[in-house]
Amino acid sequence: SVKYHTKYPLMASASDDGNVHIFHCTVYSDLMRNPLIVPVKILRGHAIHKQNKLGVLTSVFHPTQPWIFTGGADGRIFLWQDV
């Protein structure tokens, strides 16, 4: 899943390998310029479910802080504050 922060230029990509990739994104008003996407951090902590091979199922940013919550197939929910 891919989520965007409403206040900060952050994007998160959650995947089945148990990782969440955080990116700093800039989109320019000039359509001839390519968007700038810079990798910031990889969040690791969710285990991969053995039977269905799923990792991180969902992620959501806090509305006013640069925090992200993630939920995985391992049944755990994490709050990541150092994004």
PDB file of N, CA, C and O in Angstrom:
ATOM      1  N   SER A   1       0.838  -1.180   0.000  1.00  0.00           N
ATOM      2  CA  SER A   1       0.000   0.000   0.000  1.00  0.00           C
ATOM      3  C   SER A   1       0.883   1.244   0.000  1.00  0.00           C
ATOM      4  O   SER A   1       2.001   1.215   0.514  1.00  0.00           O
ATOM      5  N   VAL A   2       0.392   2.310  -0.563  1.00  0.00           N
ATOM      6  CA  VAL A   2       1.101   3.588  -0.615  1.00  0.00           C
ATOM      7  C   VAL A   2       0.229   4.646   0.051  1.00  0.00           C
ATOM      8  O   VAL A   2      -0.956   4.769  -0.257  1.00  0.00           O
ATOM      9  N   LYS A   3       0.825   5.408   0.967  1.00  0.00           N
ATOM     10  CA  LYS A   3       0.106   6.472   1.680  1.00  0.00           C
ATOM     11  C   LYS A   3       0.910   7.757   1.593  1.00  0.00           C
ATOM     12  O   LYS A   3       2.139   7.731   1.530  1.00  0.00           O
ATOM     13  N   TYR A   4       0.204   8.885   1.589  1.00  0.00           N
ATOM     14  CA  TYR A   4       0.808  10.203   1.536  1.00  0.00           C
ATOM     15  C   TYR A   4       0.435  10.977   2.787  1.00  0.00           C
ATOM     16  O   TYR A   4      -0.690  10.874   3.275  1.00  0.00           O
ATOM     17  N   HIS A   5       1.381  11.757   3.309  1.00  0.00           N
ATOM     18  CA  HIS A   5       1.106  12.602   4.463  1.00  0.00           C
ATOM     19  C   HIS A   5       0.384  13.859   3.997  1.00  0.00           C
ATOM     20  O   HIS A   5       0.716  14.409   2.947  1.00  0.00           O
ATOM     21  N   THR A   6      -0.587  14.312   4.758  1.00  0.00           N
ATOM     22  CA  THR A   6      -1.369  15.482   4.346  1.00  0.00           C
ATOM     23  C   THR A   6      -0.660  16.799   4.624  1.00  0.00           C
ATOM     24  O   THR A   6      -0.973  17.804   3.985  1.00  0.00           O
ATOM     25  N   LYS A   7       0.287  16.825   5.558  1.00  0.00           N
ATOM     26  CA  LYS A   7       0.957  18.066   5.933  1.00  0.00           C
ATOM     27  C   LYS A   7       2.410  18.122   5.469  1.00  0.00           C
ATOM     28  O   LYS A   7       2.888  19.184   5.070  1.00  0.00           O
ATOM     29  N   TYR A   8       3.112  17.004   5.515  1.00  0.00           N
ATOM     30  CA  TYR A   8       4.527  16.941   5.171  1.00  0.00           C
ATOM     31  C   TYR A   8       4.710  16.274   3.812  1.00  0.00           C
ATOM     32  O   TYR A   8       3.848  15.502   3.393  1.00  0.00           O
ATOM     33  N   PRO A   9       5.807  16.552   3.115  1.00  0.00           N
ATOM     34  CA  PRO A   9       6.028  15.916   1.804  1.00  0.00           C
ATOM     35  C   PRO A   9       6.590  14.502   1.942  1.00  0.00           C
ATOM     36  O   PRO A   9       7.674  14.199   1.444  1.00  0.00           O
ATOM     37  N   LEU A  10       5.837  13.649   2.623  1.00  0.00           N
ATOM     38  CA  LEU A  10       6.273  12.284   2.882  1.00  0.00           C
ATOM     39  C   LEU A  10       5.333  11.276   2.219  1.00  0.00           C
ATOM     40  O   LEU A  10       4.127  11.495   2.109  1.00  0.00           O
ATOM     41  N   MET A  11       5.925  10.173   1.786  1.00  0.00           N
ATOM     42  CA  MET A  11       5.160   9.078   1.198  1.00  0.00           C
ATOM     43  C   MET A  11       5.695   7.787   1.807  1.00  0.00           C
ATOM     44  O   MET A  11       6.896   7.659   2.045  1.00  0.00           O
ATOM     45  N   ALA A  12       4.805   6.835   2.058  1.00  0.00           N
ATOM     46  CA  ALA A  12       5.195   5.545   2.615  1.00  0.00           C
ATOM     47  C   ALA A  12       4.719   4.429   1.696  1.00  0.00           C
ATOM     48  O   ALA A  12       3.600   4.462   1.185  1.00  0.00           O
ATOM     49  N   SER A  13       5.581   3.448   1.496  1.00  0.00           N
ATOM     50  CA  SER A  13       5.249   2.277   0.704  1.00  0.00           C
ATOM     51  C   SER A  13       5.424   1.044   1.579  1.00  0.00           C
ATOM     52  O   SER A  13       6.542   0.691   1.955  1.00  0.00           O
ATOM     53  N   ALA A  14       4.309   0.391   1.900  1.00  0.00           N
ATOM     54  CA  ALA A  14       4.333  -0.818   2.726  1.00  0.00           C
ATOM     55  C   ALA A  14       4.272  -2.039   1.823  1.00  0.00           C
ATOM     56  O   ALA A  14       3.549  -2.047   0.826  1.00  0.00           O
ATOM     57  N   SER A  15       5.041  -3.083   2.178  1.00  0.00           N
ATOM     58  CA  SER A  15       5.118  -4.237   1.280  1.00  0.00           C
ATOM     59  C   SER A  15       5.090  -5.553   2.045  1.00  0.00           C
ATOM     60  O   SER A  15       5.170  -5.589   3.273  1.00  0.00           O
ATOM     61  N   ASP A  16       4.972  -6.628   1.280  1.00  0.00           N
ATOM     62  CA  ASP A  16       4.866  -7.966   1.856  1.00  0.00           C
ATOM     63  C   ASP A  16       6.199  -8.515   2.347  1.00  0.00           C
ATOM     64  O   ASP A  16       6.233  -9.602   2.924  1.00  0.00           O
ATOM     65  N   ASP A  17       7.295  -7.796   2.136  1.00  0.00           N
ATOM     66  CA  ASP A  17       8.571  -8.258   2.676  1.00  0.00           C
ATOM     67  C   ASP A  17       8.767  -7.806   4.125  1.00  0.00           C
ATOM     68  O   ASP A  17       9.829  -8.039   4.702  1.00  0.00           O
ATOM     69  N   GLY A  18       7.756  -7.162   4.718  1.00  0.00           N
ATOM     70  CA  GLY A  18       7.804  -6.733   6.106  1.00  0.00           C
ATOM     71  C   GLY A  18       8.409  -5.368   6.312  1.00  0.00           C
ATOM     72  O   GLY A  18       8.579  -4.940   7.454  1.00  0.00           O
ATOM     73  N   ASN A  19       8.741  -4.670   5.243  1.00  0.00           N
ATOM     74  CA  ASN A  19       9.380  -3.362   5.334  1.00  0.00           C
ATOM     75  C   ASN A  19       8.435  -2.252   4.896  1.00  0.00           C
ATOM     76  O   ASN A  19       7.513  -2.466   4.110  1.00  0.00           O
ATOM     77  N   VAL A  20       8.692  -1.056   5.429  1.00  0.00           N
ATOM     78  CA  VAL A  20       7.987   0.151   5.008  1.00  0.00           C
ATOM     79  C   VAL A  20       9.057   1.145   4.566  1.00  0.00           C
ATOM     80  O   VAL A  20       9.941   1.495   5.347  1.00  0.00           O
ATOM     81  N   HIS A  21       8.979   1.590   3.342  1.00  0.00           N
ATOM     82  CA  HIS A  21       9.928   2.559   2.797  1.00  0.00           C
ATOM     83  C   HIS A  21       9.313   3.949   2.889  1.00  0.00           C
ATOM     84  O   HIS A  21       8.173   4.162   2.474  1.00  0.00           O
ATOM     85  N   ILE A  22      10.079   4.896   3.438  1.00  0.00           N
ATOM     86  CA  ILE A  22       9.638   6.278   3.571  1.00  0.00           C
ATOM     87  C   ILE A  22      10.404   7.115   2.550  1.00  0.00           C
ATOM     88  O   ILE A  22      11.621   6.987   2.416  1.00  0.00           O
ATOM     89  N   PHE A  23       9.678   7.971   1.834  1.00  0.00           N
ATOM     90  CA  PHE A  23      10.263   8.827   0.801  1.00  0.00           C
ATOM     91  C   PHE A  23       9.878  10.275   1.045  1.00  0.00           C
ATOM     92  O   PHE A  23       8.782  10.563   1.527  1.00  0.00           O
ATOM     93  N   HIS A  24      10.780  11.182   0.712  1.00  0.00           N
ATOM     94  CA  HIS A  24      10.482  12.615   0.663  1.00  0.00           C
ATOM     95  C   HIS A  24      10.150  12.927  -0.787  1.00  0.00           C
ATOM     96  O   HIS A  24      10.939  12.617  -1.680  1.00  0.00           O
ATOM     97  N   CYS A  25       9.005  13.531  -1.036  1.00  0.00           N
ATOM     98  CA  CYS A  25       8.526  13.739  -2.406  1.00  0.00           C
ATOM     99  C   CYS A  25       8.276  15.219  -2.673  1.00  0.00           C
ATOM    100  O   CYS A  25       7.754  15.946  -1.828  1.00  0.00           O
ATOM    101  N   THR A  26       8.657  15.637  -3.855  1.00  0.00           N
ATOM    102  CA  THR A  26       8.380  16.992  -4.310  1.00  0.00           C
ATOM    103  C   THR A  26       7.822  16.923  -5.723  1.00  0.00           C
ATOM    104  O   THR A  26       8.435  16.343  -6.618  1.00  0.00           O
ATOM    105  N   VAL A  27       6.656  17.519  -5.910  1.00  0.00           N
ATOM    106  CA  VAL A  27       6.051  17.593  -7.236  1.00  0.00           C
ATOM    107  C   VAL A  27       6.021  19.068  -7.620  1.00  0.00           C
ATOM    108  O   VAL A  27       5.550  19.910  -6.856  1.00  0.00           O
ATOM    109  N   TYR A  28       6.520  19.365  -8.793  1.00  0.00           N
ATOM    110  CA  TYR A  28       6.632  20.750  -9.240  1.00  0.00           C
ATOM    111  C   TYR A  28       5.410  21.153 -10.059  1.00  0.00           C
ATOM    112  O   TYR A  28       4.777  20.318 -10.706  1.00  0.00           O
ATOM    113  N   SER A  29       5.090  22.444 -10.021  1.00  0.00           N
ATOM    114  CA  SER A  29       3.962  22.929 -10.809  1.00  0.00           C
ATOM    115  C   SER A  29       4.286  22.942 -12.303  1.00  0.00           C
ATOM    116  O   SER A  29       3.384  22.901 -13.140  1.00  0.00           O
ATOM    117  N   ASP A  30       5.562  22.999 -12.626  1.00  0.00           N
ATOM    118  CA  ASP A  30       6.001  22.922 -14.018  1.00  0.00           C
ATOM    119  C   ASP A  30       5.944  21.452 -14.453  1.00  0.00           C
ATOM    120  O   ASP A  30       6.738  20.639 -13.982  1.00  0.00           O
ATOM    121  N   LEU A  31       5.035  21.117 -15.326  1.00  0.00           N
ATOM    122  CA  LEU A  31       4.830  19.722 -15.724  1.00  0.00           C
ATOM    123  C   LEU A  31       5.984  19.156 -16.539  1.00  0.00           C
ATOM    124  O   LEU A  31       6.053  17.945 -16.744  1.00  0.00           O
ATOM    125  N   MET A  32       6.879  19.999 -17.001  1.00  0.00           N
ATOM    126  CA  MET A  32       8.033  19.525 -17.755  1.00  0.00           C
ATOM    127  C   MET A  32       9.160  19.043 -16.839  1.00  0.00           C
ATOM    128  O   MET A  32      10.109  18.414 -17.307  1.00  0.00           O
ATOM    129  N   ARG A  33       9.062  19.330 -15.549  1.00  0.00           N
ATOM    130  CA  ARG A  33      10.052  18.866 -14.568  1.00  0.00           C
ATOM    131  C   ARG A  33       9.583  17.567 -13.954  1.00  0.00           C
ATOM    132  O   ARG A  33       8.409  17.421 -13.614  1.00  0.00           O
ATOM    133  N   ASN A  34      10.484  16.634 -13.813  1.00  0.00           N
ATOM    134  CA  ASN A  34      10.154  15.361 -13.183  1.00  0.00           C
ATOM    135  C   ASN A  34       9.997  15.543 -11.673  1.00  0.00           C
ATOM    136  O   ASN A  34      10.683  16.373 -11.075  1.00  0.00           O
ATOM    137  N   PRO A  35       9.102  14.775 -11.055  1.00  0.00           N
ATOM    138  CA  PRO A  35       8.983  14.844  -9.594  1.00  0.00           C
ATOM    139  C   PRO A  35      10.267  14.326  -8.941  1.00  0.00           C
ATOM    140  O   PRO A  35      10.971  13.488  -9.504  1.00  0.00           O
ATOM    141  N   LEU A  36      10.551  14.833  -7.762  1.00  0.00           N
ATOM    142  CA  LEU A  36      11.732  14.436  -7.018  1.00  0.00           C
ATOM    143  C   LEU A  36      11.301  13.510  -5.885  1.00  0.00           C
ATOM    144  O   LEU A  36      10.522  13.904  -5.017  1.00  0.00           O
ATOM    145  N   ILE A  37      11.806  12.286  -5.895  1.00  0.00           N
ATOM    146  CA  ILE A  37      11.478  11.299  -4.867  1.00  0.00           C
ATOM    147  C   ILE A  37      12.795  10.816  -4.267  1.00  0.00           C
ATOM    148  O   ILE A  37      13.614  10.206  -4.954  1.00  0.00           O
ATOM    149  N   VAL A  38      12.991  11.094  -2.977  1.00  0.00           N
ATOM    150  CA  VAL A  38      14.241  10.776  -2.295  1.00  0.00           C
ATOM    151  C   VAL A  38      13.959   9.758  -1.189  1.00  0.00           C
ATOM    152  O   VAL A  38      13.138  10.027  -0.312  1.00  0.00           O
ATOM    153  N   PRO A  39      14.618   8.595  -1.208  1.00  0.00           N
ATOM    154  CA  PRO A  39      14.444   7.636  -0.113  1.00  0.00           C
ATOM    155  C   PRO A  39      14.982   8.212   1.197  1.00  0.00           C
ATOM    156  O   PRO A  39      16.080   8.767   1.231  1.00  0.00           O
ATOM    157  N   VAL A  40      14.214   8.078   2.261  1.00  0.00           N
ATOM    158  CA  VAL A  40      14.608   8.619   3.554  1.00  0.00           C
ATOM    159  C   VAL A  40      14.991   7.512   4.520  1.00  0.00           C
ATOM    160  O   VAL A  40      16.055   7.561   5.139  1.00  0.00           O
ATOM    161  N   LYS A  41      14.126   6.513   4.649  1.00  0.00           N
ATOM    162  CA  LYS A  41      14.353   5.492   5.661  1.00  0.00           C
ATOM    163  C   LYS A  41      13.603   4.214   5.298  1.00  0.00           C
ATOM    164  O   LYS A  41      12.575   4.252   4.622  1.00  0.00           O
ATOM    165  N   ILE A  42      14.135   3.084   5.758  1.00  0.00           N
ATOM    166  CA  ILE A  42      13.446   1.798   5.658  1.00  0.00           C
ATOM    167  C   ILE A  42      13.112   1.351   7.079  1.00  0.00           C
ATOM    168  O   ILE A  42      14.000   1.192   7.916  1.00  0.00           O
ATOM    169  N   LEU A  43      11.833   1.153   7.337  1.00  0.00           N
ATOM    170  CA  LEU A  43      11.368   0.717   8.655  1.00  0.00           C
ATOM    171  C   LEU A  43      11.188  -0.798   8.633  1.00  0.00           C
ATOM    172  O   LEU A  43      10.398  -1.329   7.853  1.00  0.00           O
ATOM    173  N   ARG A  44      11.921  -1.474   9.486  1.00  0.00           N
ATOM    174  CA  ARG A  44      11.848  -2.945   9.565  1.00  0.00           C
ATOM    175  C   ARG A  44      11.351  -3.338  10.950  1.00  0.00           C
ATOM    176  O   ARG A  44      11.731  -2.713  11.941  1.00  0.00           O
ATOM    177  N   GLY A  45      10.519  -4.351  11.033  1.00  0.00           N
ATOM    178  CA  GLY A  45      10.029  -4.783  12.329  1.00  0.00           C
ATOM    179  C   GLY A  45       8.921  -5.812  12.246  1.00  0.00           C
ATOM    180  O   GLY A  45       8.758  -6.624  13.157  1.00  0.00           O
ATOM    181  N   HIS A  46       8.158  -5.788  11.169  1.00  0.00           N
ATOM    182  CA  HIS A  46       7.075  -6.755  11.013  1.00  0.00           C
ATOM    183  C   HIS A  46       7.621  -8.078  10.480  1.00  0.00           C
ATOM    184  O   HIS A  46       8.474  -8.111   9.594  1.00  0.00           O
ATOM    185  N   ALA A  47       7.113  -9.147  11.039  1.00  0.00           N
ATOM    186  CA  ALA A  47       7.481 -10.483  10.566  1.00  0.00           C
ATOM    187  C   ALA A  47       6.572 -10.877   9.409  1.00  0.00           C
ATOM    188  O   ALA A  47       5.437 -10.413   9.309  1.00  0.00           O
ATOM    189  N   ILE A  48       7.080 -11.728   8.550  1.00  0.00           N
ATOM    190  CA  ILE A  48       6.295 -12.224   7.424  1.00  0.00           C
ATOM    191  C   ILE A  48       5.486 -13.426   7.902  1.00  0.00           C
ATOM    192  O   ILE A  48       6.039 -14.360   8.484  1.00  0.00           O
ATOM    193  N   HIS A  49       4.175 -13.402   7.656  1.00  0.00           N
ATOM    194  CA  HIS A  49       3.288 -14.497   8.038  1.00  0.00           C
ATOM    195  C   HIS A  49       3.671 -15.734   7.240  1.00  0.00           C
ATOM    196  O   HIS A  49       3.771 -15.678   6.014  1.00  0.00           O
ATOM    197  N   LYS A  50       3.883 -16.843   7.924  1.00  0.00           N
ATOM    198  CA  LYS A  50       4.416 -18.042   7.264  1.00  0.00           C
ATOM    199  C   LYS A  50       3.443 -18.685   6.280  1.00  0.00           C
ATOM    200  O   LYS A  50       3.863 -19.170   5.229  1.00  0.00           O
ATOM    201  N   GLN A  51       2.156 -18.696   6.601  1.00  0.00           N
ATOM    202  CA  GLN A  51       1.199 -19.406   5.744  1.00  0.00           C
ATOM    203  C   GLN A  51       0.850 -18.632   4.482  1.00  0.00           C
ATOM    204  O   GLN A  51       0.859 -19.195   3.387  1.00  0.00           O
ATOM    205  N   ASN A  52       0.548 -17.362   4.621  1.00  0.00           N
ATOM    206  CA  ASN A  52       0.093 -16.616   3.445  1.00  0.00           C
ATOM    207  C   ASN A  52       1.147 -15.656   2.893  1.00  0.00           C
ATOM    208  O   ASN A  52       0.864 -14.912   1.954  1.00  0.00           O
ATOM    209  N   LYS A  53       2.370 -15.659   3.465  1.00  0.00           N
ATOM    210  CA  LYS A  53       3.507 -14.871   2.960  1.00  0.00           C
ATOM    211  C   LYS A  53       3.212 -13.375   2.875  1.00  0.00           C
ATOM    212  O   LYS A  53       3.640 -12.702   1.937  1.00  0.00           O
ATOM    213  N   LEU A  54       2.476 -12.861   3.863  1.00  0.00           N
ATOM    214  CA  LEU A  54       2.155 -11.436   3.897  1.00  0.00           C
ATOM    215  C   LEU A  54       2.992 -10.733   4.957  1.00  0.00           C
ATOM    216  O   LEU A  54       3.321 -11.324   5.985  1.00  0.00           O
ATOM    217  N   GLY A  55       3.334  -9.481   4.708  1.00  0.00           N
ATOM    218  CA  GLY A  55       4.120  -8.682   5.647  1.00  0.00           C
ATOM    219  C   GLY A  55       3.303  -7.544   6.201  1.00  0.00           C
ATOM    220  O   GLY A  55       2.417  -7.756   7.028  1.00  0.00           O
ATOM    221  N   VAL A  56       3.591  -6.330   5.753  1.00  0.00           N
ATOM    222  CA  VAL A  56       2.865  -5.141   6.209  1.00  0.00           C
ATOM    223  C   VAL A  56       1.598  -4.994   5.375  1.00  0.00           C
ATOM    224  O   VAL A  56       1.658  -4.937   4.147  1.00  0.00           O
ATOM    225  N   LEU A  57       0.464  -4.933   6.040  1.00  0.00           N
ATOM    226  CA  LEU A  57      -0.820  -4.865   5.340  1.00  0.00           C
ATOM    227  C   LEU A  57      -1.303  -3.440   5.127  1.00  0.00           C
ATOM    228  O   LEU A  57      -1.921  -3.137   4.107  1.00  0.00           O
ATOM    229  N   THR A  58      -1.021  -2.556   6.094  1.00  0.00           N
ATOM    230  CA  THR A  58      -1.532  -1.196   5.984  1.00  0.00           C
ATOM    231  C   THR A  58      -0.609  -0.228   6.701  1.00  0.00           C
ATOM    232  O   THR A  58       0.172  -0.612   7.571  1.00  0.00           O
ATOM    233  N   SER A  59      -0.716   1.022   6.320  1.00  0.00           N
ATOM    234  CA  SER A  59       0.015   2.092   7.004  1.00  0.00           C
ATOM    235  C   SER A  59      -0.824   3.354   6.924  1.00  0.00           C
ATOM    236  O   SER A  59      -1.591   3.550   5.981  1.00  0.00           O
ATOM    237  N   VAL A  60      -0.666   4.211   7.932  1.00  0.00           N
ATOM    238  CA  VAL A  60      -1.390   5.478   7.953  1.00  0.00           C
ATOM    239  C   VAL A  60      -0.528   6.501   8.689  1.00  0.00           C
ATOM    240  O   VAL A  60       0.052   6.208   9.735  1.00  0.00           O
ATOM    241  N   PHE A  61      -0.454   7.711   8.120  1.00  0.00           N
ATOM    242  CA  PHE A  61       0.280   8.796   8.755  1.00  0.00           C
ATOM    243  C   PHE A  61      -0.589   9.496   9.788  1.00  0.00           C
ATOM    244  O   PHE A  61      -1.807   9.582   9.635  1.00  0.00           O
ATOM    245  N   HIS A  62       0.051   9.996  10.845  1.00  0.00           N
ATOM    246  CA  HIS A  62      -0.620  10.859  11.812  1.00  0.00           C
ATOM    247  C   HIS A  62      -0.982  12.165  11.093  1.00  0.00           C
ATOM    248  O   HIS A  62      -0.195  12.633  10.270  1.00  0.00           O
ATOM    249  N   PRO A  63      -2.135  12.764  11.372  1.00  0.00           N
ATOM    250  CA  PRO A  63      -2.554  13.941  10.594  1.00  0.00           C
ATOM    251  C   PRO A  63      -1.692  15.185  10.791  1.00  0.00           C
ATOM    252  O   PRO A  63      -1.602  16.008   9.880  1.00  0.00           O
ATOM    253  N   THR A  64      -1.051  15.349  11.958  1.00  0.00           N
ATOM    254  CA  THR A  64      -0.289  16.582  12.187  1.00  0.00           C
ATOM    255  C   THR A  64       1.186  16.353  12.496  1.00  0.00           C
ATOM    256  O   THR A  64       1.970  17.302  12.457  1.00  0.00           O
ATOM    257  N   GLN A  65       1.576  15.149  12.796  1.00  0.00           N
ATOM    258  CA  GLN A  65       2.969  14.842  13.144  1.00  0.00           C
ATOM    259  C   GLN A  65       3.589  13.957  12.067  1.00  0.00           C
ATOM    260  O   GLN A  65       2.859  13.282  11.341  1.00  0.00           O
ATOM    261  N   PRO A  66       4.918  13.943  11.945  1.00  0.00           N
ATOM    262  CA  PRO A  66       5.563  13.053  10.979  1.00  0.00           C
ATOM    263  C   PRO A  66       5.718  11.635  11.529  1.00  0.00           C
ATOM    264  O   PRO A  66       6.816  11.079  11.515  1.00  0.00           O
ATOM    265  N   TRP A  67       4.642  11.059  12.005  1.00  0.00           N
ATOM    266  CA  TRP A  67       4.606   9.704  12.544  1.00  0.00           C
ATOM    267  C   TRP A  67       3.810   8.817  11.599  1.00  0.00           C
ATOM    268  O   TRP A  67       2.954   9.286  10.849  1.00  0.00           O
ATOM    269  N   ILE A  68       4.114   7.518  11.653  1.00  0.00           N
ATOM    270  CA  ILE A  68       3.355   6.573  10.837  1.00  0.00           C
ATOM    271  C   ILE A  68       3.015   5.349  11.677  1.00  0.00           C
ATOM    272  O   ILE A  68       3.836   4.856  12.451  1.00  0.00           O
ATOM    273  N   PHE A  69       1.802   4.876  11.511  1.00  0.00           N
ATOM    274  CA  PHE A  69       1.340   3.646  12.142  1.00  0.00           C
ATOM    275  C   PHE A  69       1.329   2.561  11.069  1.00  0.00           C
ATOM    276  O   PHE A  69       0.899   2.808   9.943  1.00  0.00           O
ATOM    277  N   THR A  70       1.795   1.370  11.408  1.00  0.00           N
ATOM    278  CA  THR A  70       1.768   0.252  10.459  1.00  0.00           C
ATOM    279  C   THR A  70       1.125  -0.956  11.122  1.00  0.00           C
ATOM    280  O   THR A  70       1.286  -1.186  12.321  1.00  0.00           O
ATOM    281  N   GLY A  71       0.403  -1.713  10.328  1.00  0.00           N
ATOM    282  CA  GLY A  71      -0.219  -2.947  10.793  1.00  0.00           C
ATOM    283  C   GLY A  71       0.196  -4.089   9.897  1.00  0.00           C
ATOM    284  O   GLY A  71       0.146  -3.974   8.672  1.00  0.00           O
ATOM    285  N   GLY A  72       0.605  -5.193  10.499  1.00  0.00           N
ATOM    286  CA  GLY A  72       1.112  -6.309   9.714  1.00  0.00           C
ATOM    287  C   GLY A  72       0.307  -7.577   9.882  1.00  0.00           C
ATOM    288  O   GLY A  72      -0.549  -7.686  10.759  1.00  0.00           O
ATOM    289  N   ALA A  73       0.603  -8.534   9.018  1.00  0.00           N
ATOM    290  CA  ALA A  73      -0.051  -9.842   9.075  1.00  0.00           C
ATOM    291  C   ALA A  73       0.383 -10.629  10.309  1.00  0.00           C
ATOM    292  O   ALA A  73      -0.235 -11.634  10.660  1.00  0.00           O
ATOM    293  N   ASP A  74       1.450 -10.167  10.965  1.00  0.00           N
ATOM    294  CA  ASP A  74       1.900 -10.816  12.199  1.00  0.00           C
ATOM    295  C   ASP A  74       1.042 -10.435  13.400  1.00  0.00           C
ATOM    296  O   ASP A  74       1.288 -10.908  14.510  1.00  0.00           O
ATOM    297  N   GLY A  75       0.017  -9.568  13.186  1.00  0.00           N
ATOM    298  CA  GLY A  75      -0.906  -9.186  14.250  1.00  0.00           C
ATOM    299  C   GLY A  75      -0.422  -8.033  15.105  1.00  0.00           C
ATOM    300  O   GLY A  75      -1.029  -7.739  16.134  1.00  0.00           O
ATOM    301  N   ARG A  76       0.654  -7.373  14.707  1.00  0.00           N
ATOM    302  CA  ARG A  76       1.198  -6.268  15.498  1.00  0.00           C
ATOM    303  C   ARG A  76       0.963  -4.933  14.797  1.00  0.00           C
ATOM    304  O   ARG A  76       0.901  -4.847  13.571  1.00  0.00           O
ATOM    305  N   ILE A  77       0.834  -3.894  15.626  1.00  0.00           N
ATOM    306  CA  ILE A  77       0.709  -2.517  15.139  1.00  0.00           C
ATOM    307  C   ILE A  77       1.881  -1.735  15.716  1.00  0.00           C
ATOM    308  O   ILE A  77       2.148  -1.794  16.916  1.00  0.00           O
ATOM    309  N   PHE A  78       2.580  -1.003  14.852  1.00  0.00           N
ATOM    310  CA  PHE A  78       3.722  -0.203  15.290  1.00  0.00           C
ATOM    311  C   PHE A  78       3.446   1.270  15.079  1.00  0.00           C
ATOM    312  O   PHE A  78       2.771   1.657  14.124  1.00  0.00           O
ATOM    313  N   LEU A  79       3.974   2.097  15.982  1.00  0.00           N
ATOM    314  CA  LEU A  79       4.024   3.540  15.819  1.00  0.00           C
ATOM    315  C   LEU A  79       5.485   3.894  15.619  1.00  0.00           C
ATOM    316  O   LEU A  79       6.321   3.663  16.492  1.00  0.00           O
ATOM    317  N   TRP A  80       5.778   4.458  14.459  1.00  0.00           N
ATOM    318  CA  TRP A  80       7.145   4.868  14.112  1.00  0.00           C
ATOM    319  C   TRP A  80       7.201   6.385  14.257  1.00  0.00           C
ATOM    320  O   TRP A  80       6.479   7.103  13.566  1.00  0.00           O
ATOM    321  N   GLN A  81       8.063   6.878  15.160  1.00  0.00           N
ATOM    322  CA  GLN A  81       8.127   8.301  15.428  1.00  0.00           C
ATOM    323  C   GLN A  81       9.347   8.978  14.821  1.00  0.00           C
ATOM    324  O   GLN A  81       9.354  10.202  14.693  1.00  0.00           O
ATOM    325  N   ASP A  82      10.349   8.249  14.452  1.00  0.00           N
ATOM    326  CA  ASP A  82      11.590   8.836  13.926  1.00  0.00           C
ATOM    327  C   ASP A  82      11.620   8.785  12.412  1.00  0.00           C
ATOM    328  O   ASP A  82      12.610   8.350  11.825  1.00  0.00           O
ATOM    329  N   VAL A  83      10.549   9.224  11.774  1.00  0.00           N
ATOM    330  CA  VAL A  83      10.475   9.149  10.313  1.00  0.00           C
ATOM    331  C   VAL A  83      11.208  10.310   9.713  1.00  0.00           C
ATOM    332  O   VAL A  83      11.268  10.437   8.490  1.00  0.00           O
TER     333      VAL A  83
END
